[in-house]
Structure formats: structure tokens, C-alpha cells
Amino acid sequence: MHFIKHLIVLVKNFFQFAVKHKAWWIVPLVLFFLFISLLIVAGQVSAPFIYTLF
């Protein structure tokens, strides 16, 4: 639970940095990396259940 809180604070600080320094190009980059990491985590969790179906 603490990990999620720290991750939310990290992302919030990152977006505040982008707004303050007008580094708008960095926002889509971070969103892309967060999306890819979410896909990797979801793929690793669901894989053992798929193998039991076959």
C-alpha cells in the first residue's frame, strides 16, 4: 500500500515539474512508459492462468 502512495506522489511531482518548467513533451513520454509497465505487469500476472486452460 505504501508503494502505491509513493508512486502517486512521484507521478504528481513529475507532472508539477513538467508544468513549472513547461516541458510538455515529457508528459506523453511518461504516460507511455506507465502504460507499457502496466501491460508488462498485467501480462506476467495472467500468464499462469492461461496455461491451465490448455
C-alpha positions in Angstrom: 0.0 0.0 0.0 2.9 2.4 0.8 4.3 1.7 -2.7 1.2 2.9 -4.4 1.1 6.1 -2.3 4.7 6.8 -3.1 4.1 6.1 -6.8 1.2 8.5 -6.9 3.3 11.2 -5.2 6.1 10.6 -7.6 3.8 11.0 -10.7 2.2 14.1 -9.2 5.6 15.7 -8.6 6.7 14.8 -12.1 3.7 16.5 -13.7 4.2 19.5 -11.4 7.8 19.7 -12.7 6.6 19.5 -16.3 4.1 22.3 -15.8 6.5 24.5 -13.9 9.3 24.2 -16.5 6.9 24.0 -19.5 8.4 20.6 -20.5 5.2 19.4 -22.2 7.0 16.9 -24.4 7.8 14.9 -21.3 4.2 14.2 -20.3 3.3 11.8 -23.2 6.7 10.0 -22.7 5.9 9.3 -19.0 2.3 8.2 -19.8 3.7 5.8 -22.5 6.2 4.3 -20.0 3.5 3.9 -17.4 1.2 2.2 -19.9 3.9 -0.2 -21.1 4.9 -1.1 -17.5 1.2 -1.7 -16.7 1.0 -4.1 -19.7 4.1 -5.9 -18.6 2.8 -6.4 -15.0 -0.7 -7.5 -16.3 1.0 -10.0 -18.7 3.1 -11.6 -16.0 0.1 -12.0 -13.6 -2.3 -13.5 -16.1 0.1 -15.9 -17.8 -0.1 -18.8 -15.3 -3.8 -18.9 -15.5 -3.7 -19.1 -19.3 -1.5 -22.2 -19.2 -4.0 -24.1 -17.1 -6.7 -23.8 -19.8 -4.6 -25.7 -22.4 
